[in-house]
Amino acid sequence: MKKYIMIIASIISITAKAQVPAEISLWPQSRIIDTANGHKLVEHDLSKPGQDLVGGRSVIRLADVTNPTIKIFTPKKPNGTAVVVCPGGGYSILALDLEGTELCEWFNSIGVTAILLKYRVPALPGKLRYEAPLQDAQRALGLVRFNAEKWGINPDHIGIMGFSAGGHLSALVSNTYDKRTYLHVDAADEVSCRPDFTILTYPAYLADEKEEGKLAPEIKVTEKTPPTFIMQTEDDPVKVENALFYYLALKKAKVAAEMHLYPTGGHGYGIRSKTGGTSVYTQLIEKWLTDNKF
């Protein structure tokens, strides 16, 4: 009898795992644009062996992404929380491992389901740099929430995390969710695409490039903006004002926010940094998620 119970449990476990796809395309093939000036684009890694290492290791710098996807990383013991991870890359490329898969694996280590968003870059001529990525982020959040029960996720515990340009994208979708910025595809576009929480790591492009002290015009913080965790260093060449101005806007709107600033660390280190505060901020994220009951 015990043997049969173990077999049944094993079948149930396998079936449950089978319900979570490893990677899925965000859009039907008819919506995918893979040409620029009449030439077909092919995804490729711009990095060269031994060059531009971070933490002594290479970085995947994925270029010409035209078929956006989400890849689901499921922990051994899921706690119901999920995070959509948005790599940075200046809206030109995606630092796919440094600010993507490595974070997904870390989230899995604390029981969080991680969803790696491979969004479209670079922008096609005549388009805003964040136009297609915003569509991809809205679509990704909707798909995750629509499939939450099937994927073992609490639909009220779905957040987003972004680095650099991915931080801008995360902040943008955290304030642009009332209406989809694309034509309706299916039932997944009928559920909310608002993140339940937001994590920004050295975010870029949040400060207005023309008016000092203001946020970029596309970022419109309100009292409905999700609770937010922010981390950046003061010597970041992308400018710490991106974090500061966003934090101030959150406080003005009375949105729960926590910000950590460190004097040094630069930009683009993911979780590879071994020095100062930048080496321990993941511990602060874990505590923040726990304190906020995520």
C-alpha positions in Angstrom: 0.0 0.0 0.0 2.8 2.4 0.9 4.5 1.6 -2.4 1.4 2.6 -4.3 1.0 5.8 -2.4 4.5 6.8 -3.2 3.9 6.0 -6.9 0.7 8.1 -7.0 2.6 11.0 -5.2 5.3 10.8 -7.7 2.8 11.0 -10.6 1.1 14.0 -9.1 4.5 15.7 -8.6 5.5 15.1 -12.2 2.1 16.3 -13.5 2.3 19.4 -11.4 5.8 20.2 -12.7 4.6 19.6 -16.3 2.0 22.4 -15.9 4.7 25.0 -15.7 6.3 25.5 -19.1 10.0 26.3 -19.2 9.7 29.1 -21.7 6.9 30.6 -23.7 6.6 33.3 -26.4 4.7 36.4 -25.3 3.0 36.9 -28.7 1.4 34.9 -31.5 3.8 34.6 -34.5 1.6 37.1 -36.4 2.6 39.8 -33.9 6.3 39.2 -34.0 8.4 41.7 -36.0 11.8 40.4 -36.9 13.0 42.8 -39.7 14.7 46.1 -39.8 15.1 47.9 -43.1 14.1 44.7 -44.8 16.7 42.6 -43.2 15.9 39.7 -40.9 17.3 40.1 -37.3 18.9 37.2 -35.5 19.5 37.2 -31.8 23.2 37.1 -31.0 25.6 37.6 -28.1 27.8 40.7 -28.7 30.3 39.8 -26.0 33.7 38.5 -27.0 35.7 36.0 -24.9 37.8 37.6 -22.2 36.5 41.1 -22.8 34.3 43.4 -20.6 34.2 40.8 -17.7 32.1 41.5 -14.6 33.4 39.9 -11.4 35.9 38.0 -13.4 33.3 36.4 -15.6 31.8 37.0 -19.0 28.4 38.5 -19.6 25.8 37.5 -22.2 24.9 40.7 -24.0 22.0 39.6 -26.2 21.2 41.8 -29.2 18.4 42.0 -31.8 15.7 40.5 -29.7 12.5 40.3 -31.8 10.8 37.3 -30.3 10.2 38.2 -26.6 9.6 35.4 -24.1 9.3 34.6 -20.5 11.3 31.8 -19.0 10.0 30.3 -15.7 12.4 29.3 -12.9 10.5 27.2 -10.3 12.1 26.7 -6.9 12.1 23.2 -5.2 9.9 24.6 -2.5 7.8 27.4 -3.9 6.3 29.9 -1.4 3.7 31.3 -3.8 5.6 34.6 -4.6 6.7 35.3 -8.1 9.0 38.0 -9.6 9.3 39.0 -13.2 13.0 39.9 -13.7 14.0 42.5 -16.3 17.7 42.6 -17.3 19.2 46.0 -18.2 21.3 47.0 -21.3 20.3 50.5 -22.2 17.4 49.3 -24.3 20.0 48.2 -26.8 20.9 44.7 -25.5 20.0 42.5 -22.6 22.5 41.5 -19.9 20.8 38.1 -19.9 22.8 36.2 -17.3 24.3 39.0 -15.1 20.9 40.7 -14.5 18.7 37.8 -15.5 19.3 34.1 -15.0 21.6 34.7 -12.0 18.9 36.6 -10.2 16.3 34.0 -11.1 18.4 31.3 -9.5 18.9 33.4 -6.4 15.1 34.0 -6.1 14.6 30.2 -6.4 17.0 29.8 -3.4 14.6 31.7 -1.2 11.5 29.9 -2.5 10.4 32.6 -5.0 9.3 31.7 -8.5 11.3 33.8 -11.0 10.2 34.7 -14.5 12.9 36.0 -16.8 11.6 38.5 -19.2 13.4 38.6 -22.5 12.0 41.8 -24.0 12.4 43.4 -27.4 15.6 45.4 -28.0 16.6 47.7 -29.7 13.7 49.9 -30.7 12.8 49.9 -34.3 13.2 53.2 -36.2 10.5 55.8 -35.2 9.6 54.0 -32.0 10.2 55.1 -28.4 13.0 53.0 -26.8 10.6 51.6 -24.2 7.5 51.2 -26.3 7.9 47.5 -27.2 9.5 46.6 -23.9 6.5 48.1 -22.0 4.1 46.0 -24.1 6.2 42.9 -23.4 6.2 43.7 -19.6 2.5 44.3 -19.5 1.9 41.1 -21.4 4.2 39.1 -19.2 2.6 40.2 -16.0 -0.8 39.4 -17.4 0.2 36.0 -18.4 1.8 35.2 -15.1 -1.3 36.3 -13.2 -3.7 34.6 -15.6 -1.8 31.3 -15.1 -1.0 31.8 -11.4 -3.1 29.0 -10.0 -1.8 26.5 -12.6 1.8 27.6 -11.9 1.6 27.5 -8.1 1.7 31.3 -7.7 -0.4 33.5 -5.5 -2.0 36.0 -7.9 -1.6 38.8 -5.3 2.1 38.1 -4.8 3.5 38.9 -8.3 6.2 41.5 -8.4 8.7 42.9 -10.9 12.5 43.6 -10.6 14.7 45.5 -13.0 18.3 46.6 -13.5 19.3 49.8 -15.2 17.1 50.2 -18.3 15.2 47.2 -16.9 14.7 49.3 -13.7 13.1 52.0 -15.9 10.9 49.4 -17.5 9.9 48.0 -14.1 9.0 51.5 -12.8 7.2 52.3 -16.0 4.9 49.2 -15.9 4.4 49.9 -12.1 2.7 53.1 -13.1 1.3 52.1 -16.5 -1.2 49.3 -16.0 -4.7 50.7 -16.2 -4.8 50.0 -19.9 -2.8 47.7 -22.2 -0.6 49.6 -24.7 -1.3 47.0 -27.4 -4.2 45.4 -29.1 -6.0 42.6 -27.1 -4.6 39.1 -27.7 -6.5 36.7 -25.4 -8.0 36.3 -21.9 -4.6 36.9 -20.3 -5.0 40.6 -21.3 -8.2 40.9 -19.3 -6.5 40.4 -15.9 -4.5 43.1 -14.1 -0.9 43.7 -15.2 -0.1 45.8 -12.1 2.8 44.4 -10.1 2.1 43.8 -6.4 5.6 45.1 -5.6 8.6 46.6 -7.4 12.4 46.2 -6.9 14.7 48.6 -8.6 18.4 48.0 -8.8 20.5 50.9 -10.1 17.6 52.1 -12.2 18.2 54.4 -15.3 16.2 57.0 -17.1 13.9 57.8 -14.2 15.1 61.4 -13.9 13.9 64.0 -16.4 16.8 64.7 -18.8 15.6 68.3 -19.3 14.2 69.5 -16.0 16.2 69.1 -12.8 14.4 67.5 -9.9 11.6 66.0 -11.9 10.8 62.4 -13.0 10.8 61.5 -16.7 7.4 62.5 -18.1 6.4 58.9 -18.9 6.8 57.9 -15.2 3.6 59.0 -13.3 3.7 58.0 -9.7 0.3 57.8 -7.8 -0.9 56.4 -4.5 -1.6 53.2 -6.4 2.0 52.7 -7.4 3.2 49.4 -5.8 5.4 49.2 -2.7 9.0 49.7 -3.9 12.5 48.7 -2.9 15.4 50.7 -4.4 19.1 50.2 -4.4 21.8 52.3 -6.1 25.3 53.7 -5.4 26.3 57.4 -5.3 29.1 56.9 -7.8 26.9 55.3 -10.4 27.7 56.9 -13.7 24.0 56.6 -14.6 23.4 59.0 -11.7 21.9 58.3 -8.3 19.3 61.0 -8.9 17.3 58.4 -10.8 16.7 56.6 -7.5 16.4 59.7 -5.4 13.8 61.4 -7.5 11.7 58.3 -7.8 11.9 57.7 -4.0 10.8 61.3 -3.3 7.8 60.8 -5.7 6.8 57.6 -3.9 7.0 59.4 -0.5 5.0 62.3 -1.8 2.3 59.9 -3.0 2.5 58.0 0.4 3.6 54.8 -1.3 5.6 52.4 1.0 9.2 52.6 -0.1 12.6 51.5 1.1 15.8 52.9 -0.4 19.4 51.8 0.2 22.3 54.0 -1.1 26.0 53.1 -1.0 28.9 55.4 -1.6 30.7 53.2 -4.1 30.0 50.3 -6.4 29.4 51.8 -9.9 26.9 50.3 -12.3 26.1 46.9 -13.9 27.3 44.4 -11.3 24.2 42.3 -10.8 24.8 40.2 -7.8 28.4 39.6 -8.6 29.8 42.4 -6.4 31.9 41.2 -3.4 32.5 44.6 -1.8 30.5 46.9 0.5 26.8 47.2 0.5 26.4 46.0 -3.1 27.5 42.5 -1.9 24.6 42.1 0.6 21.6 43.9 -0.9 20.0 40.6 -1.8 19.7 39.9 1.9 17.9 43.2 2.3 15.5 42.3 -0.5 14.7 39.0 1.2 14.0 40.8 4.5 12.0 43.5 2.7 9.8 40.8 1.0 9.3 39.1 4.4 8.5 42.3 6.2 5.9 43.2 3.6 4.4 39.7 3.8 5.4 38.7 0.3 
